[in-house]
Amino acid sequence: MSLRKHLAGAVFAAALAGLGAPAAQAQTPGTQYFPLQSYRVGPYAAGGTGFFGGFIDYMNLINLRDGGVNGVKLSWSECETQYIVEQGVECYERMKNSNPPPSAWNPLSVGIAYAMIPGITADKVPLITIDHGRTDSTDGAVFPYVFPLLMNPYSETSAIVNFIGSKVGGDQNLGSKSIVVLYHGSPYGRETIPIYQLLAQKYGFKLQQIEVPDPGTEQEAQWLEIRRIHPDFVVLRGWGVMNPVALKTAQKTGFPANHIIGNVWSNSEEDAKPAGDAAKGYIALTTQATGTSYPVIQQIESTVYAAGKGDMADKSRIGSVYYNLGVVNGILNVEAVRIAQAKFGDQTLTGDQVRWGFEHLNLSPDRVKALGAAGLFHSIDVTCSDHEGHGLVTFQQWDGTQWHRISDWIAPDWALLRPIIEASANKYAAQNGITPRDCQSQVASN
Amino acid sequence: MDWGFFAGVAIAGLLAGVMYSLVAIGFVLIYKTSSVLNFAQGAMVLFAALTFVSLHEEGLPFWVAFAVTLGAMIVLGILIEALVLRPLVNQPPITLFLATLGLSYVIEGAAQLFWGTQVHSLDLGIEDVPLPLNAILISQFDVFCAVVAGVIVAALTILFRYTRTGLAFRAAAEDQYAALNTGLRLPVIWASIWGVAGFVSLVAGLLWGARTGVQFSLSLVVLKSLPVLVLGGFDSILGAIVGGLIIGLTETLAEVYIGPYVGGGIDQWIAYVIALGFLLVRPTGLFGQRSVERV
């Protein structure tokens, strides 16, 4: 973008701020409304602009190309959270009584999502935490309104260990290996500590888990410790600035980038690019592929951007990790509405009705292909008891300028994880006086 | 005890401390001349780095982008003096501190408004790889940072101790009324020192930006420099360097040798424990000037 455009944009933004104009299309009666707790400024704005840009672009595509979902147009409005929990909750309070009512909440923030669970459960509106959120909310019997779609943190952990197993010639060879998990010093970072311990016991690999205090701008001590341990692989469970600093410091201490495996919040261009050459060869997990070669992304470019309704100020970011995650999130939300319409009619649905749609969100690979997203993500099959939906993951490698997929779609060890998830969910239910639903009878009644 | 590893950890800690010192020096410059703890220092680092890298990406050569950014930082300093500090002359220190706190939000917002929210990579052409020194790892980038910090400290020491401008800076810091009575122009002095602080912010922003990427988190590096200031003294440039070295060394050694026994992740708060300890026994820090008031 040219300097002149930057300045023009700044003046325009200032004018908008001065007028108090809404940042996005406001909700309209008779539409299916999505309140967006977005973050376009602050330390995590790069991720927020990509994710919410992709989500909005997909909703615009549905409106422009299809005239909405079975004739019901989609609408949305944004509320800036700066990724701050208090502001996210304030946005929720401000938008929850809108007309038409919210279809679903998509805050893309663990902290905001945790804070909203009691409220959205009382409101009977689904909360979508794609690729993140409470692991035990996978158990829909206890968390009927929370959907950690595609992947929860435990599944991610299992998939990473499975991938490392494939790199060393099979899980049977993991026993002779040593793995360090470098995690962000936050509840998010610590969430997978017991699962790595469990997997280390199962496969016999040596495990060290090292914390990096937030924000992670200095990691000399941690990487010197890693150098002393001399592990075969380092799993990077980072966030924000911690990721490029980890890659830079790894280079400084002589650890090879192609033996660092990043998790889902360490897998974006914003994580790898600032590290420059230090990131070459770095591997990261993802639930959705990057690039613009998928029909749905191309339709967004040819339909939405051609109509001048694209959300991304910088079009070169279309196809990036966060953008494509936003598009996938848009697909899942729209398809949940479509599935719910099949039961409740082609009209504006309540949040509770959309929740039913999410709980029956079954997109086979063929359906994903029909949506123009074959290869972008694999498939999903959400049920009453499984709100994650058996999402598969893949791994990508950074070549210095972009990501390339280097693995097939990999399944986590769901059978191993399920009892732990259920135990945690039941504990939550007992602490909060929740009587879990009987998902067997739910299935029978459908 | 692996002494080779210990030496490597110690050297890495000292070099990390130099990076903290670079930001701390900016604090010291403002505090030394106007007794203001400039909480906007981190925002200035962000603004400088973001402006430089954006101009450079627009196609401006390195030194042209550097000069234009330096000019922007000087203009920013003049504006801060004219619009914020001058109206608050002789207000209590807490008022001035809160003003700079507000200023930090304004500068952060302006930086993102003008240059966007994208993360930028910054390559200064110096490899961040270890020098071949047996088992001890010393990054040539860290050595470069240490040299830059040394040059800045030397230049600022000469400026403050051996030039008339420096004498005027010190006079303004000592007693604003007395400085005015002797004919010194406080607005010019303050604008000048904010300009120098802008230069230091630019250098710190480039070096930190090359390490972390140029992104919003640059404004958070102030959190690393606050214990350095407490330890070294808020008004001592030498103290900023010594404080940085002590903090960097201690937190790295603590993380490596104590961290594993207490769950790790202690290097963030251990620096503040050290600073708090110093605050209790030596409130002005190692090199801070003790104020003597006639009652």
Interface residues (C-beta under 8 A of the other chain):
Chain A: M1 S2 L3 H6 L7 A10 A13 A14 R40 V41 G42 P43 Y44 A45 A46 G48 T49 G185 Q209 I210 E211 V212 P213 D214 P215 T217 E218 E220 A221 Q222 L224 E225 R227 R228 G240 V241 P244 V245 K248 Q251 K252 T253 G254 E270 K273 P274 A275 G276 A278 A313 D314 R317
Chain B: D2 F5 G8 V9 A12 G13 L15 A16 M19 S54 L55 E58 G109 Q112 L113 F114 W115 G116 T117 Q118 V119 H120 S121 L122 D123 D128 V129 P130 L137 S139 F141 D142 W208 R211 T212 G213 V214 Q215 F216 S217 L220 V221 K224 E251 T252 L253 A254 E255 V256 G259 P260 G263 G264 G265 I266 D267 Q268 W269
